[in-house]
Amino acid sequence: VGFIKPTAGRILVDGVDLTTLKGEKLRQFRKHIQLVYQNPYGSLDPRQTIARIVEEPLLNFEPIPAADRARKVRDMLARVGLSENFLERHPRALSGGQRQRVAIARALVTHPLLILADEPTANLDSESAEAIMAAMQRLNQSHHTTFVFSTHDPRVVHHATRIVRISDGVIQHDGPQATVTNLLEKRISK
């Protein structure tokens, strides 16, 4: 995303090497990569309404009429299980799980190619986590969005198609979800 300059290697997204992009080209490409932070308490501006928070990526990357933006915001909130009643609220009026849903809606609203999600279900109860994961799977299927999860949550791992297990910065396992899960279960049972 450009926060840290890599010292080696390349980062390819849809065939584009992000390490070579600069200035406006990098800014425009960021539309295609969105982030979901683990801590929704720190990642949502407390002064903004929920509507404004979810609308922000559209304002930055999609110059569309206000009515279309409002429709997209309402639609995305509904996809993560929040009604229109939340539009004019502020983050302080929401639970941790509701805030995380807002953060996920904000990331999804531009239908990016890639979403990097750090512990996306950490603040959600089981039912909410399953609903969020189902919404992400639907977006993956309908818009071909790739999700990269950093997680310790088996509910998230269960939805993965591929798992890369990293320990101390070194890849320990890499493969299809079922293969890696079976390998890890065998090691745990020993």
C-alpha positions in Angstrom: 0.0 0.0 0.0 3.1 2.2 0.2 3.3 2.7 4.0 6.8 1.1 4.1 9.3 1.0 1.3 10.4 -2.6 0.6 14.1 -3.4 0.8 13.8 -6.4 -1.7 11.3 -8.2 -3.9 8.1 -7.1 -5.6 4.5 -6.8 -4.6 2.2 -7.7 -7.5 -1.5 -7.0 -7.5 -3.4 -7.8 -10.7 0.0 -7.8 -12.6 1.0 -4.4 -11.3 4.2 -4.1 -9.3 3.3 -1.7 -6.4 6.9 -1.1 -5.6 7.3 0.9 -8.9 4.3 3.1 -8.5 4.7 6.7 -7.2 2.7 9.9 -6.8 -0.7 10.0 -8.5 -0.4 6.5 -10.0 0.1 5.0 -6.5 -2.8 7.1 -5.1 -5.1 5.9 -7.8 -4.1 2.3 -7.4 -4.9 2.5 -3.7 -8.6 2.4 -4.7 -8.0 -1.2 -5.5 -6.4 -2.0 -2.1 -8.3 -1.4 1.1 -7.5 -2.1 4.7 -9.5 -3.4 7.7 -7.7 -2.7 10.9 -8.0 -4.9 14.0 -8.9 -2.0 16.3 -12.1 -0.3 15.2 -11.9 2.1 18.1 -8.7 3.7 16.7 -9.5 3.4 13.0 -12.8 5.3 12.8 -12.9 9.1 13.1 -15.1 9.8 16.2 -16.2 13.2 14.7 -17.7 11.7 11.6 -21.0 10.0 11.1 -21.1 6.4 10.0 -22.4 7.5 6.6 -19.4 9.8 6.1 -16.9 7.2 7.3 -18.2 4.6 4.8 -18.6 7.2 2.1 -14.9 8.4 2.4 -13.3 6.0 -0.1 -16.0 6.9 -2.6 -15.2 10.6 -2.2 -11.5 9.9 -2.6 -11.6 7.5 -5.6 -15.0 7.5 -7.3 -16.4 10.9 -8.5 -20.0 9.9 -8.6 -23.2 11.9 -7.7 -24.2 12.2 -4.1 -27.3 10.1 -4.5 -25.3 7.2 -5.9 -22.8 7.5 -3.1 -25.6 7.5 -0.5 -27.1 4.4 -2.2 -23.8 2.6 -2.1 -23.3 3.4 1.5 -26.7 2.1 2.5 -26.2 -1.0 0.4 -22.8 -1.7 2.0 -24.1 -1.2 5.5 -26.9 -3.6 4.8 -24.4 -6.2 3.5 -22.6 -6.1 6.8 -25.8 -6.3 8.8 -26.3 -2.6 9.8 -29.6 -0.8 9.1 -30.0 2.7 7.8 -30.6 3.7 11.5 -26.8 3.8 11.8 -26.1 6.4 9.1 -26.2 9.5 11.3 -24.7 7.9 14.4 -21.1 8.4 15.5 -18.7 5.6 16.4 -18.9 6.3 20.1 -22.6 5.1 20.0 -21.7 1.7 18.5 -20.4 -1.5 20.1 -17.0 -2.9 19.2 -18.7 -5.4 16.8 -20.8 -2.7 15.1 -17.7 -0.5 14.7 -15.8 -3.4 13.1 -18.8 -3.9 10.7 -18.5 -0.2 9.7 -14.7 -0.6 9.1 -15.4 -3.6 6.9 -18.2 -1.8 5.0 -15.8 1.1 4.4 -13.2 -1.3 3.0 -15.7 -3.0 0.7 -17.6 0.1 -0.6 -15.3 0.6 -3.7 -15.2 -3.1 -4.5 -11.4 -3.3 -4.4 -9.3 -6.0 -6.0 -7.6 -6.7 -2.6 -8.6 -6.3 1.0 -5.9 -6.7 3.7 -7.7 -7.5 7.0 -6.0 -7.7 10.3 -8.1 -9.9 12.7 -11.4 -8.8 11.0 -13.6 -10.8 13.3 -11.7 -10.2 16.6 -14.4 -8.0 18.1 -17.4 -9.9 16.8 -19.6 -12.6 18.4 -19.8 -15.9 16.5 -23.1 -15.1 14.7 -21.8 -11.7 13.6 -18.4 -13.2 12.5 -20.1 -15.8 10.4 -22.3 -13.1 8.8 -19.3 -10.9 8.0 -17.3 -13.9 6.6 -20.3 -14.8 4.4 -20.6 -11.2 3.1 -16.9 -11.3 2.3 -17.3 -14.6 0.5 -20.2 -13.2 -1.6 -18.1 -10.2 -2.6 -15.2 -12.5 -3.4 -17.5 -14.4 -5.8 -19.4 -11.5 -7.3 -16.6 -9.0 -7.6 -13.5 -11.2 -7.5 -12.1 -9.4 -4.5 -9.1 -11.2 -2.9 -9.0 -11.1 0.9 -5.8 -11.5 2.8 -6.4 -12.2 6.5 -4.0 -11.9 9.4 -5.8 -14.0 12.0 -5.7 -16.5 14.8 -9.4 -17.1 14.5 -10.4 -20.6 13.3 -13.7 -19.2 12.1 -11.8 -17.1 9.6 -9.3 -19.9 8.7 -12.3 -22.1 7.9 -13.3 -19.7 5.1 -9.9 -19.5 3.5 -9.0 -21.2 0.3 -5.3 -20.9 0.9 -3.3 -20.6 4.2 0.2 -19.2 4.7 1.3 -19.9 8.3 4.1 -17.6 9.4 6.2 -17.9 12.6 8.9 -15.4 13.5 8.7 -13.9 10.0 9.4 -17.1 8.2 6.8 -19.1 6.2 6.2 -22.4 7.9 3.3 -23.8 5.8 1.8 -22.6 2.5 -1.0 -24.4 0.7 -4.7 -25.1 0.2 -6.8 -24.6 3.4 -7.7 -28.3 3.8 -4.1 -29.5 3.4 -2.6 -27.0 5.8 -5.4 -27.4 8.4 -5.0 -31.2 8.3 -1.2 -30.9 8.7 -1.6 -28.5 11.7 -4.3 -30.7 13.3 -1.9 -33.7 13.1 0.9 -31.7 14.8 -1.4 -30.5 17.5 -2.8 -34.0 18.3 0.8 -35.3 18.8 
